[in-house]
Amino acid sequence: MSIQELYRLYNSSTGICTDTRKIIKGCIFFALRGPNFNANSFVKQAIEQGAIAAVIDEENFNIEGKTILVNDVLNTLQELAKHHRRQFNCPVIAITGSNGKTTTKELVYAVLSLAFKTFCTQGNLNNHIGVPLTLLSIPPNAEMVVIELGANHLNENKFLCEIAEPDFGVITNNGKDHLEGYGSIEGVRKGNGEVYEFLKSNNSTAFVSAYQEDLIEYSKSMKRIIYGNHLSACVKAEFLNSFPYLKVKLEFNDGELFEAQTQLVGKYNIENILAAAAIGYQFKVPKEKIKKAIENYKPANNRSQQQLKDGNSFILDAYNANPSSMKLALENFAEFPVTNKIVVLGDMAELGQYSATEHELILKQLSTIPLKEIWLVGKEFSDAVKKIEPSARIHIFSNTDELKIHYKQQKFSGYYFLLKGSRINKLEKMLE
């Protein structure tokens, strides 16, 4: 079956499913394979649950009249997604980077959706499987599409761009993320830079943060729209306050300005706000709607959230972490004008040969911040602590379950906590 024929079947279906636990009647089931699973073996179950067809790549799972045999199910899913994307003439904006890409994506969506029928990546569907599924979920009436690209090794962003074919792109920043896969910070820059390379090759436009000198330099030879502290910026920001929430003044190059009281924690979110404002401005979203979107946006999914519990305030930024984002979170927390502060940090994952050094550097940073206590979760931090002088402030936990028990025993009240760590720690369980 050709992609065109499969696409006709897709158009008559209720959508794509890859998990038999989430089968929707009338869908097409794609039997993906991975290191620890082979969905070909679930095809019969998918059909019985209501899938109208299943795409397989192992002949012995064939069901006459119900299965479509291909060479590679994942490749077919990606080709189908690319074909679907090409049916749209509306702008497609790709967002990647080491830190802040999800918050930026959500803010851009918030701004654009007040003026256009806007579709964006849901959850963390941002990899070689998630991006195709995202593209295949774009509704026919979409006027704007915002796609998040998540990569952890070279050539991945390049491949994702070849599927999504963005018309505009944002690299939020280059930081110390996925060093195990990229090999070095230079590898990170090159990997994220694949988005710029795609845009350049198609004479498309990048939105570039003036705060990121490497990105300003990298984007010199391409079409770009700059935001931040730059003579050519379409919008600039003045920091007003960060406690308890970030407040900024935005000034556009047409002379208009406004103050925005956000529901975001952290001065580092200024760049994310500027990116959304710049994109809204480019697409002529009225300023009052840009302001409304920025002020009404409330973070979720354990990203820059503030919660109250047991008489304490918690900054829950525990969806993920790398050395760059953790450093910024600690700098922001250090500026909070409160006395009773405790940091709760979980191991940073995917750092490879840099892991020990980066965890030790975080401990050095902690030594400069006036904190009541420091709670550390995981083997990497545990090993790093052994290399410094003992401190009564530091408490080590092997996992979040131990941490949760300790927290409940302390009966703290009137404290501010920062929770920051990689997904492997699931630090949010401390508050459950």
C-alpha positions, 0 to 999 in steps of 0.5 A: 500500500502506498503512502497516498493510499494509507493516507486515504484510509487515515482520513476515513479513520478516527486517528492513529493509536500505538497503544492497545490501552488507548484504542479509539474505535475506528482508529488505525493501530501502528504496531511499533517495536522497541528494545523491550516490546513488539506491538505486532503481537498486540494486533489481534487485540487492537482489532478486537477493541475497534481498530479498523486496521493495523500497520505491521512489519512482521508477516506472521501477525497478518489478519486478512483484510485487517492488516497492512504489511510494511517494511518498517512500521515506525518509518511508515508512521513518519512518512505518513506524518510528513505527508499529512503536514504537507497538506497544510499551508499555515505557519509551522513553528518548531521550538527546541533548545536545552532549557525552557522549550516546553514553557516557551511552546506553551506560552507561544500557544497561549498567545497565538490561540487568542487570535488563531485556531492554534494546535501545539504539541501535547505533553512530551510528544517531541521525539522521533515517535512523538513528533509524527503522532503530533503532526498526525493530530493536526486538525483540518482547521488549524491556522497555526501549528507549534511543534516542540522538538526534543533531541538527545543526540546529533542528527535527531533535530535534523531528522525531526525537521525533515518530518515537520518541515517548519517555516519558523524556528526557535532555539531557546538556548544551548546548555549542558543537557544530554551531554551523554548523547551529544558528547560535549557542549559543542555537540549540544550547540551543533545538535540544536543548530540543526534547526537553524540549518534546516531553516537556512536551507529553506530560506525560512526564519528563526526567532533568536534571543539576544541573551544568547550570544552564540545563537546571535552569532550562529544566526547572522547569515540567515533570516531572523527576528531578534528579541531581547536586549538588542538594537534590532529587537522587535521586543525588549523586556525590563525585569521588574520583580521575581517574588513571588512571581515574575513581573516584566515590562515589555516594549515593542519596536513600534513604541507600545509597551505594557507590564505583565504580572505573570504566574511564572516563577523565575527570572529565567522565564523572561526569555520564554515570555519574550519569544512568545511576545515576538512570535505574537507580534510577528503574526499581528496578535493585538498587544492586549491579547499578548498581555492577556495570554502571558498573564493568564498562563499558569504552568503545569506538569511540575514546571516552574509551579508554585504550590502551598502545602502544610503551611509551606511554599514549594517551587516545583520545577521537577519535571527535568533538570540539567546543570544549566537549568539547575544553576539558574533555578538555584540563582533565582531561589537565592534571591528570594527575600525569605529566611527559611529556605530548603533546596531539594535536588535530585540527580541530573541524568544523561551526563555521561563522563561529565556527571561527577564534575557537574554534580560537584559544581552544583554543590559548590554553588549551594555552599554560597547560598544561605539555606537552612538545609540541603536535601539531595536525592540519588547516587550521583549527589551522594558520591559528590557529597563524599568529596566535600567537608561534612555539613549538618545542613546536608541530608542524603536520600537514596530515593524520593520515598525516603525523602517523603518520609523524612519531610513528613517527620519534620513538621515544617511550617513557614518554609520555602522549598525548591524541588529540582531534579531529572525525571528519574527522581520524580521529586513531586512524589514528596508532596503526594 
